């Protein structure tokens, strides 16, 4: 896998790394479709400048789907892992959106995730060509599923310790996918990732797979702490 380096990518990646609590910012928001159907509450992180009305600069959007343990009505649970956790202590040069799945749902619903993305794009200065999706465990399954239904909505996706249906493989087209899983995962067997990676490759897709031989279900901490993930995401723009 080759990473392209540019001053923009380098600047954005470096801005993710240093801990800067004073610059951290997440607000509690909610999304409800216009037809009144189910929506999601979500955490919103706006980098400096993105919160200003009429901001001309456009920002990359990172959507994070949590795991099953963070479902419910308390949004603070979502801050336990991943980008939602990092946004509490670091100035991230992404608009970060972290929705919460209600306990009534066992799985993320791609239609609602896609609707949330559209809503955020309308409200905030998002670069439509740099929208990224990632998630862990239940959110890893949700990432696979949402990308299968809406592959043209994202520039790149990163499912972690999840799985999906091999029949989705052709849906992804050339969407860049970086998949992660721990060999010792007893909650979600790594074979589920093996099957998806094999199917996407056979379909001619663009997929990279990182398997951690010494990790179990929690391979997300190492993944989200790795600046190369964000560098990789930012190296991609949406294909027409």
C-alpha positions, -999 to 999 in steps of 0.1 A, spaced: 0 0 0 13 34 -10 5 66 8 6 98 -10 21 127 9 12 163 4 15 194 26 -22 193 32 -23 157 43 8 162 64 -7 192 81 -40 175 88 -24 143 101 0 162 124 -30 182 138 -47 149 148 -18 137 170 -9 162 197 -31 163 227 -46 197 230 -75 195 255 -82 232 253 -91 229 216 -113 198 220 -149 203 212 -179 180 209 -215 190 211 -245 167 214 -268 170 184 -296 150 168 -307 140 133 -343 133 124 -354 127 88 -380 151 74 -405 124 72 -404 119 110 -389 84 108 -361 72 131 -329 92 134 -298 92 155 -284 115 182 -247 122 177 -216 138 189 -202 166 167 -166 178 167 -159 210 147 -123 220 141 -114 256 145 -129 277 117 -156 251 108 -179 264 135 -181 299 119 -212 307 99 -205 312 63 -171 295 65 -156 292 31 -131 265 38 -144 230 34 -134 203 58 -131 165 56 -159 146 74 -151 115 94 -182 94 105 -176 70 134 -199 40 142 -194 26 177 -197 -9 190 -226 -27 206 -216 -18 242 -221 19 235 -257 17 224 -284 35 244 -295 70 253 -264 83 270 -241 100 243 -212 100 267 -209 63 262 -198 70 226 -167 88 238 -153 55 251 -135 45 220 -123 57 186 -125 91 170 -151 102 195 -127 95 223 -98 113 205 -119 144 198 -123 149 236 -85 155 240 -72 164 206 -78 191 180 -88 170 150 -88 186 116 -118 167 106 -155 174 112 -161 143 133 -197 129 136 -202 100 160 -239 88 161 -254 66 188 -274 35 179 -304 30 202 -307 -2 223 -338 -11 203 -315 -18 173 -291 -47 171 -275 -32 140 -267 1 124 -292 11 96 -274 22 65 -303 44 54 -302 64 86 -264 67 85 -266 80 50 -293 104 59 -272 117 88 -243 123 64 -265 143 41 -278 163 69 -243 172 82 -232 182 47 -261 206 45 -255 221 79 -217 224 80 -188 233 57 -181 197 46 -160 188 15 -183 163 -2 -154 146 -19 -137 139 14 -163 120 35 -149 89 53 -166 62 73 -152 39 100 -165 18 128 -156 -9 153 -173 -43 160 -210 -36 155 -198 -4 138 -175 -25 117 -205 -44 104 -223 -11 100 -194 3 79 -194 -27 56 -232 -25 52 -235 12 47 -207 13 22 -223 -15 3 -256 4 -1 -240 39 -5 -205 34 -20 -206 67 -39 -211 87 -8 -177 80 7 -141 86 -4 -127 57 17 -139 34 45 -122 16 74 -142 -12 90 -126 -27 122 -133 -62 136 -166 -65 117 -179 -85 88 -205 -85 61 -221 -104 32 -197 -116 5 -225 -109 -20 -219 -72 -13 -184 -74 -28 -193 -60 -63 -212 -31 -47 -180 -15 -35 -166 -10 -69 -133 8 -66 -141 24 -32 -108 22 -11 -113 -1 19 -88 -6 47 -100 -35 69 -86 -44 104 -90 -74 126 -72 -93 154 -63 -129 149 -73 -138 185 -107 -121 183 -132 -144 201 -162 -120 198 -161 -115 161 -140 -143 144 -113 -130 121 -126 -154 94 -154 -129 88 -128 -104 76 -110 -131 56 -142 -138 37 -149 -101 29 -113 -94 19 -112 -124 -4 -146 -115 -20 -137 -79 -26 -103 -89 -42 -121 -114 -64 -145 -86 -74 -116 -64 -84 -120 -40 -55 -95 -18 -38 -89 -33 -4 -60 -34 22 -61 -58 51 -42 -55 84 -44 -85 107 -30 -82 142 -16 -116 152 -13 -107 189 -46 -89 194 -81 -100 202 -114 -81 198 -98 -48 208 -77 -41 178 -93 -7 174 -72 11 200 -40 5 180 -58 13 148 -72 46 158 -40 56 176 -21 51 144 -16 83 124 -12 63 92 -49 55 92 -58 92 90 -31 98 65 -45 70 43 -80 84 46 -69 119 36 -50 105 6 -84 96 -10 -110 118 -26 -144 106 -38 -144 91 -73 -172 104 -96 
